[in-house]
Amino acid sequence: MSNLADKTEYRALSINARMVKDFERLHCLEMSATDDWNASGARNLLEGIIESNGYKINYDRRKGHRPLLKDDNLLKSNHNYTR
């Protein structure tokens, strides 16, 4: 499936981001409750991978925009500022 590494590369995260965006297209389609539950779980897992690597999904659809944004809130919360 993939090559294991110490850190997930940006390209893998951006592919996950595109998959999460594709899940958005399901909202107007009919699905059984079980299938909707499982699809939502899969979407949440993919989003969790992205967030755990310090990024968030960029939903801006304009051409030329990156699929991921650095999550500044996550970076700030991970710092231990002392004086």
Phi, psi and omega in degrees: 000312180205166174270129181282140182216170177289330183225139178283129183283155184304320183297319177296320178294322180290327175295318176300320180297319178295323179294319178299318179297325178294329176298332179299332182286350180281343188297335182261006180254152179278131178220152174291161181300319180295315180294321178296318178299313181292320178295319178296321178296318178296317179299316180297322178296316179296318178296324178296322177299315181296312183293325181290346177260011174086021180236165170225159185281135176266112181270004177292121186269359181295144182298142177090356179271140180291147181287343182232150174236143174296132180273098182297326179296321179293318181296319180293323183287339180275349181272142176249095182273124177229155178248000000 
